Amino acid sequence: MPVLADWIKKLSSLFVRVANSLQSPFLLVVRLYWGWQFVQTGWGKLNNLPHVIQFFTSLGIPFPAVNAYFVSGLEFVGGILLAVGLAGRLIALPLMIDMIVAYLTADREAFTSFFSDPGKFANASPFTFLMASLIVLIFGSGLFSLDALIERLWPSLFSSSSASSSPTRAQGKDTVAR
């Protein structure tokens, strides 16, 4: 029996290592695909602002012209930042808020059916944009991103004040000279 338990433990450990190794490639695919989708929707809105303003007016969104410019720019620039993984978590938050507002205004019925008809909620246009933003907000941009490159090149930019007062960094491997 101990041999079987050891074998199961090793197999489980291997499975976890393989699954963990897929996190950054997964985040890269999510960022590239949904970043590009945000860029396209933002660009489409920027190139048709009168229609967007009219649509926002019909939805009762306050200051429809200002919000049309803001949302168009947010989706376009935010999509670029998401795709390249620059300030990923920072840009994911306003993109999530953008998609929640889209649910509340343009897809209210789908939003209110979250519990009663989850399929309707999941099939609404904002859903995948919202989920992609949520994934990046929670997990970050991953190793294949400008965020990770900047952190490797300038680690001092990402250290907190508590880390700078600590005598060691990165699990005791580097000595911090501050």
VEXDREN-2710 file (C-alpha; in Angstrom, 1 decimal):
% VEXDREN-2710
k/r/px/py/pz
1/MET/0.0/0.0/0.0
2/PRO/2.8/2.5/0.8
3/VAL/4.2/2.0/-2.8
4/LEU/0.8/2.9/-4.3
5/ALA/0.5/6.0/-2.1
6/ASP/4.0/7.1/-3.1
7/TRP/3.1/6.5/-6.8
8/ILE/-0.1/8.5/-6.4
9/LYS/1.8/11.3/-4.6
10/LYS/4.4/11.5/-7.4
11/LEU/1.7/11.4/-10.1
12/SER/-0.2/14.2/-8.4
13/SER/3.0/16.3/-8.0
14/LEU/3.7/15.8/-11.7
15/PHE/0.2/16.8/-12.7
16/VAL/0.4/20.0/-10.6
17/ARG/3.8/20.9/-12.1
18/VAL/2.5/20.5/-15.6
19/ALA/-0.7/22.4/-14.9
20/ASN/1.3/25.2/-13.3
21/SER/3.6/25.4/-16.3
22/LEU/0.6/26.1/-18.5
23/GLN/-0.5/29.2/-16.5
24/SER/1.7/31.8/-18.4
25/PRO/1.0/30.4/-21.9
26/PHE/-2.7/30.4/-21.0
27/LEU/-2.5/34.0/-19.8
28/LEU/-0.7/35.0/-23.0
29/VAL/-3.4/33.5/-25.2
30/VAL/-6.2/35.2/-23.1
31/ARG/-4.4/38.5/-23.2
32/LEU/-3.6/38.4/-26.9
33/TYR/-7.0/37.3/-28.1
34/TRP/-9.2/39.4/-25.8
35/GLY/-6.8/42.3/-26.0
36/TRP/-7.2/42.3/-29.7
37/GLN/-10.9/42.0/-29.4
38/PHE/-11.0/45.1/-27.1
39/VAL/-8.8/46.9/-29.6
40/GLN/-11.2/46.1/-32.4
41/THR/-14.3/47.2/-30.5
42/GLY/-12.6/50.4/-29.3
43/TRP/-11.4/51.2/-32.9
44/GLY/-14.8/50.5/-34.3
45/LYS/-16.4/52.9/-31.7
46/LEU/-13.7/55.5/-32.4
47/ASN/-14.4/55.4/-36.1
48/ASN/-18.2/55.7/-35.5
49/LEU/-18.5/58.0/-32.6
50/PRO/-21.8/59.7/-33.7
51/HIS/-23.5/56.3/-33.7
52/VAL/-22.0/55.4/-30.3
53/ILE/-23.1/58.7/-28.8
54/GLN/-26.6/58.0/-30.2
55/PHE/-26.6/54.5/-28.8
56/PHE/-25.4/55.7/-25.4
57/THR/-28.1/58.3/-25.4
58/SER/-30.8/55.7/-26.2
59/LEU/-29.5/53.7/-23.2
60/GLY/-29.8/56.7/-20.9
61/ILE/-26.1/56.8/-20.1
62/PRO/-25.3/60.2/-18.6
63/PHE/-23.0/62.5/-20.7
64/PRO/-23.2/60.2/-23.7
65/ALA/-20.6/62.0/-25.8
66/VAL/-18.0/62.1/-23.0
67/ASN/-18.7/58.5/-22.1
68/ALA/-18.5/57.5/-25.8
69/TYR/-15.1/59.0/-26.2
70/PHE/-14.0/57.6/-22.8
71/VAL/-15.2/54.0/-23.5
72/SER/-13.9/54.0/-27.0
73/GLY/-10.4/55.1/-25.9
74/LEU/-10.4/52.8/-22.9
75/GLU/-11.3/49.8/-25.0
76/PHE/-8.7/50.7/-27.7
77/VAL/-5.8/51.6/-25.5
78/GLY/-6.8/49.1/-22.8
79/GLY/-6.9/46.4/-25.4
80/ILE/-3.3/47.2/-26.5
81/LEU/-2.1/47.3/-22.9
82/LEU/-3.9/44.0/-22.2
83/ALA/-2.4/42.3/-25.3
84/VAL/1.2/43.3/-24.5
85/GLY/0.8/42.7/-20.8
86/LEU/1.7/46.2/-19.7
87/ALA/0.0/47.3/-16.5
88/GLY/-2.2/44.2/-17.0
89/ARG/-3.9/44.2/-13.6
90/LEU/-4.3/48.0/-13.6
91/ILE/-6.0/48.1/-16.9
92/ALA/-8.1/45.0/-16.3
93/LEU/-10.1/46.8/-13.5
94/PRO/-11.5/49.6/-15.7
95/LEU/-12.1/47.1/-18.5
96/MET/-14.1/45.0/-16.1
97/ILE/-16.1/48.0/-14.9
98/ASP/-16.7/48.9/-18.6
99/MET/-18.2/45.4/-19.2
100/ILE/-20.3/45.5/-16.0
101/VAL/-21.7/48.8/-17.2
102/ALA/-22.3/47.2/-20.6
103/TYR/-24.3/44.5/-18.9
104/LEU/-26.3/46.9/-16.8
105/THR/-27.2/49.2/-19.7
106/ALA/-27.2/47.2/-23.0
107/ASP/-27.7/43.6/-21.6
108/ARG/-29.7/44.2/-18.4
109/GLU/-32.0/41.2/-19.0
110/ALA/-28.9/38.9/-19.3
111/PHE/-27.4/40.5/-16.2
112/THR/-30.5/40.0/-14.1
113/SER/-30.8/36.4/-15.3
114/PHE/-27.4/35.5/-13.6
115/PHE/-29.1/33.0/-11.2
116/SER/-32.3/32.2/-13.0
117/ASP/-30.8/31.6/-16.5
118/PRO/-27.0/31.5/-16.3
119/GLY/-26.8/30.5/-20.0
120/LYS/-28.4/33.9/-21.0
121/PHE/-25.8/35.6/-18.8
122/ALA/-22.9/33.7/-20.3
123/ASN/-24.1/34.2/-23.9
124/ALA/-24.3/38.0/-23.6
125/SER/-21.7/39.9/-25.5
126/PRO/-19.9/41.4/-22.4
127/PHE/-19.4/38.0/-20.8
128/THR/-16.1/36.8/-22.4
129/PHE/-14.6/40.3/-22.2
130/LEU/-15.5/40.5/-18.5
131/MET/-14.1/37.0/-17.8
132/ALA/-10.8/37.8/-19.7
133/SER/-10.4/41.0/-17.7
134/LEU/-11.2/39.1/-14.5
135/ILE/-8.6/36.5/-15.2
136/VAL/-5.9/39.1/-15.8
137/LEU/-7.0/41.0/-12.7
138/ILE/-6.7/38.0/-10.5
139/PHE/-3.7/36.2/-12.1
140/GLY/-1.7/39.1/-13.6
141/SER/-0.2/39.2/-17.0
142/GLY/2.0/36.1/-16.7
143/LEU/5.7/35.5/-17.5
144/PHE/5.2/36.4/-21.2
145/SER/4.4/40.0/-20.8
146/LEU/6.0/43.5/-20.6
147/ASP/5.0/43.5/-16.9
148/ALA/7.2/40.5/-16.3
149/LEU/10.1/41.9/-18.4
150/ILE/10.0/45.2/-16.6
151/GLU/10.0/43.4/-13.2
152/ARG/13.0/41.3/-14.3
153/LEU/14.9/44.4/-15.6
154/TRP/14.0/46.7/-12.7
155/PRO/13.0/44.7/-9.7
156/SER/13.3/47.7/-7.4
157/LEU/10.2/49.2/-9.1
158/PHE/8.1/46.3/-7.8
159/SER/9.4/46.0/-4.3
160/SER/7.2/47.3/-1.5
161/SER/8.4/49.3/1.5
162/SER/8.1/46.2/3.6
163/ALA/10.3/44.2/1.2
164/SER/12.9/47.0/1.2
165/SER/13.2/46.9/5.0
166/SER/13.6/43.1/4.8
167/PRO/17.2/41.8/4.8
168/THR/16.4/39.3/2.1
169/ARG/14.4/39.2/-1.1
170/ALA/13.0/36.4/-3.3
171/GLN/12.8/33.7/-0.6
172/GLY/16.2/34.6/0.9
173/LYS/18.2/34.2/-2.4
174/ASP/19.1/37.8/-3.0
175/THR/20.5/40.2/-0.5
176/VAL/18.8/43.6/-0.6
177/ALA/21.2/46.5/-0.3
178/ARG/19.0/49.4/0.5
END
